Amino acid sequence: MSGEITVVARLHPAPESIEQASAAVRAALAGIRAEDGCLQYDPHLADDGSFLIVERWASREALDAHSTGAAVQVLRDGLDGLTTAPAEVSVAESL
């Protein structure tokens, strides 16, 4: 299969860092959304204080390029030291 890819990522900012982590996510949005193959990249604040990011990519290749690209590095750098656990990431390919 080589279909559209959906990703759901959960980030765990420290409670005292939610505002700073939110700013880091917002700072990376334009760059990530402009990447080739990005169909959707929408962050949400969950009731438990975690961030859920719902992503859709045109292909596995587009997701792979995103994973190593400059825009996502901006996000990683911005979140450095602000999270309490590694990100949980689920990846699914359309049928």
C-alpha positions in Angstrom: 0.0 0.0 0.0 1.1 3.5 -0.6 -1.8 5.6 0.5 -2.4 8.6 2.7 -0.8 8.5 6.1 -2.5 9.6 9.3 -0.5 10.3 12.4 -1.8 11.0 16.0 0.9 12.2 18.3 0.5 12.9 22.0 3.0 15.2 23.7 3.3 15.6 27.4 4.3 19.1 28.5 5.0 19.7 32.2 1.9 21.4 33.7 4.0 24.5 34.4 5.2 24.6 30.8 1.9 24.3 28.9 2.0 28.0 27.8 5.6 27.8 26.7 5.1 24.5 25.0 2.0 25.8 23.2 4.1 28.7 21.9 6.7 26.3 20.6 4.0 24.3 18.7 2.5 27.4 17.2 6.0 28.6 16.1 6.5 25.5 14.1 3.0 25.3 12.5 3.5 27.4 9.4 6.7 25.6 8.4 5.3 22.2 9.0 2.1 22.9 7.1 4.1 24.2 4.2 6.0 21.0 3.8 5.4 19.0 0.6 2.7 16.4 1.2 1.3 17.9 4.4 -2.5 17.6 4.2 -3.3 18.4 7.8 -1.4 19.3 10.9 -3.7 20.3 13.8 -2.6 20.5 17.4 -5.1 20.3 20.2 -4.9 20.7 24.0 -6.5 17.7 25.7 -8.3 17.8 29.0 -5.4 16.1 30.8 -3.0 18.8 29.7 -1.3 16.8 26.9 -1.2 17.9 23.3 -2.8 15.8 20.6 -1.5 16.5 17.1 -3.5 15.1 14.2 -1.5 14.9 11.0 -2.3 13.7 7.5 0.4 13.2 4.9 0.0 12.4 1.2 2.5 9.5 1.4 4.9 7.6 3.6 7.7 9.5 1.8 6.2 12.8 2.8 6.0 11.7 6.4 9.6 10.5 6.3 10.8 13.8 4.9 8.8 15.7 7.6 10.4 13.5 10.3 13.9 14.6 9.4 13.1 18.1 8.2 14.0 21.6 9.5 10.4 22.5 10.5 9.9 19.6 12.9 13.4 20.3 14.3 12.1 23.8 15.2 9.3 22.0 17.2 11.7 19.6 18.9 14.1 22.4 19.8 11.2 24.5 21.2 9.9 21.6 23.3 13.3 20.7 24.6 13.2 20.4 28.4 9.4 21.2 28.5 8.0 17.6 28.4 7.7 15.0 31.0 7.7 11.9 28.8 8.6 10.9 25.2 5.9 11.6 22.6 3.5 8.8 21.8 3.0 8.4 18.1 0.6 6.3 16.2 0.9 6.0 12.4 -1.8 4.5 10.1 -2.0 4.1 6.4 -5.3 4.4 4.5 -6.8 1.3 3.1 
